[in-house]
């Protein structure tokens, strides 16, 4: 007969000390997400009876900052009514988002360079083969110079 309300808050260090709510889970298990940036999404996961995790997906640089949660326990009384207890605040956790540009571009660049080199070599070989075999005119014989001279004398 114990339920928790869990609210996660975010403080951006570079943009001032304003605290904004990220998401909350009421005592009935209803999740509410607040408007954030265009790519990241959040979820709250209950690991066990007293442990809740905030998961952030598709992070951006603007997600860097301090996160903490505020928990409000609710107790069911013998009468069946719910009573709110004192709020508990977690310690702050700093999240730093760093993008590894080289690690994210290494394989696409390697595959692209390999593919273009392979196609280029294949094109050169195919062009040389076509030039040697198909484009040769074997029936063509050069004109002799003697006939030209004979025509000039006439």
Phi, psi and omega per residue, in radians:
X1 nan 0.826 3.126
X2 -2.329 2.306 3.103
X3 -2.334 2.718 -3.106
X4 -2.171 2.493 2.869
X5 -1.819 2.209 -3.089
X6 -2.111 2.224 3.090
X7 -2.211 2.302 3.111
X8 -1.834 2.370 -3.119
X9 -2.148 2.701 -3.059
X10 -2.297 2.364 3.057
X11 -2.169 2.062 3.115
X12 -1.442 2.197 -3.073
X13 -1.337 -0.661 -3.082
X14 -1.374 -0.478 -3.055
X15 -1.720 0.356 -3.119
X16 1.871 3.136 -3.080
X17 -1.779 0.468 3.128
X18 -1.359 2.331 -3.122
X19 -1.735 2.354 3.114
X20 -2.248 2.583 3.140
X21 -1.409 2.363 -3.127
X22 -1.639 -0.918 -3.115
X23 -2.787 2.805 3.086
X24 -2.529 2.668 3.113
X25 -2.227 2.036 -3.111
X26 -1.401 3.086 -3.032
X27 -1.190 -0.247 3.105
X28 -1.642 -0.039 3.104
X29 1.628 0.215 3.135
X30 -1.484 2.138 -3.112
X31 -1.597 2.306 3.040
X32 -2.133 2.177 3.104
X33 -1.873 2.436 3.112
X34 -1.598 2.755 3.106
X35 -1.097 2.288 -3.139
X36 -2.221 -2.785 3.100
X37 -1.222 3.078 -2.974
X38 -1.296 -0.364 -3.023
X39 -1.960 -0.497 -3.051
X40 -1.518 2.616 3.130
X41 -2.333 2.740 -3.111
X42 -2.248 2.743 2.981
X43 -2.561 2.700 3.063
X44 -1.992 2.254 -3.079
X45 -2.059 2.327 3.078
X46 -1.660 1.951 -3.101
X47 -1.408 -0.769 3.061
X48 -2.640 -2.884 -3.026
X49 -0.998 -0.629 -3.051
X50 -2.123 0.240 -3.072
X51 -2.188 2.177 3.087
X52 -2.161 2.439 3.142
X53 -2.079 2.440 3.009
X54 -1.716 2.158 3.090
X55 -1.911 2.314 3.113
X56 -2.058 2.192 -3.100
X57 -1.992 2.527 3.095
X58 1.111 0.878 -3.033
X59 -1.172 2.684 3.039
X60 -2.169 3.013 3.105
X61 -1.075 -0.534 -3.131
X62 -1.241 -0.168 3.083
X63 -1.438 -0.121 3.119
X64 -1.194 2.367 3.122
X65 2.741 -2.905 -3.130
X66 -1.768 2.399 3.119
X67 -2.124 2.508 3.012
X68 -2.675 2.825 3.129
X69 -2.121 2.691 3.067
X70 -2.109 2.194 -3.084
X71 -2.010 2.323 3.066
X72 -2.049 1.953 3.083
X73 -1.346 2.498 3.059
X74 -2.143 2.229 -3.131
X75 -1.924 2.438 3.058
X76 -1.556 2.198 3.132
X77 -1.427 2.939 3.133
X78 -1.090 -0.430 3.123
X79 -1.379 -0.163 -3.119
X80 1.702 -0.158 3.105
X81 -1.391 2.753 3.104
X82 -1.754 2.455 3.117
X83 -2.152 2.328 -3.120
X84 -1.510 2.302 3.100
X85 -1.704 -3.117 -3.116
X86 -1.190 2.471 3.123
X87 -1.202 2.544 3.061
X88 -2.063 2.414 -3.125
X89 -2.046 2.321 3.125
X90 -1.372 2.954 3.014
X91 -1.287 2.782 -3.106
X92 -1.461 2.486 3.106
X93 -2.093 2.264 3.127
X94 -1.626 2.251 3.089
X95 -1.936 2.168 3.093
X96 -2.027 2.186 -3.133
X97 -1.829 2.067 3.090
X98 -2.217 2.269 3.139
X99 -1.680 2.262 3.089
X100 -1.591 1.576 -3.048
X101 -1.095 -0.808 -3.110
X102 -1.114 -0.728 3.138
X103 -1.129 -0.595 -3.130
X104 -1.394 -0.393 -3.122
X105 -1.772 -0.204 -3.025
X106 -1.035 -0.943 -3.094
X107 -1.186 -0.784 3.087
X108 -1.053 -0.668 3.089
X109 -1.154 -0.722 3.122
X110 -1.104 -0.816 3.129
X111 -1.133 -0.723 3.138
X112 -1.140 -0.767 3.133
X113 -1.146 -0.728 3.127
X114 -1.124 -0.751 -3.132
X115 -1.147 -0.758 -3.128
X116 -1.188 -0.658 3.081
X117 -1.136 -0.747 3.117
X118 -1.109 -0.766 3.127
X119 -1.168 -0.659 3.114
X120 -1.117 -0.800 3.111
X121 -1.121 -0.738 3.114
X122 -1.067 -0.704 3.132
X123 -1.147 -0.725 3.103
X124 -1.104 -0.802 -3.134
X125 -1.116 -0.775 3.136
X126 -1.113 -0.690 3.098
X127 -1.121 -0.735 3.106
X128 -1.143 -0.710 3.124
X129 -1.117 -0.781 3.120
X130 -1.117 -0.678 -3.140
X131 -1.170 -0.650 -3.114
X132 -1.355 -0.685 -3.017
X133 -1.659 -0.871 -2.933
X134 -1.581 -0.528 -2.995
X135 -1.705 0.090 3.113
X136 -1.408 2.321 3.097
X137 -1.826 1.726 -3.086
X138 -1.413 -0.302 -3.124
X139 -1.379 -0.275 -3.092
X140 -1.346 2.172 3.047
X141 -2.166 2.427 -3.121
X142 -1.191 2.636 3.133
X143 -1.310 2.544 3.127
X144 -1.415 2.651 -3.133
X145 -1.317 -0.409 -3.099
X146 -1.125 -0.707 -3.118
X147 -1.168 -0.590 3.103
X148 -1.146 -0.701 3.131
X149 -1.174 -0.634 3.135
X150 -1.130 -0.662 3.139
X151 -1.180 -0.605 -3.139
X152 -1.200 -0.538 -3.106
X153 -1.340 -0.412 -3.129
X154 -1.194 nan nan
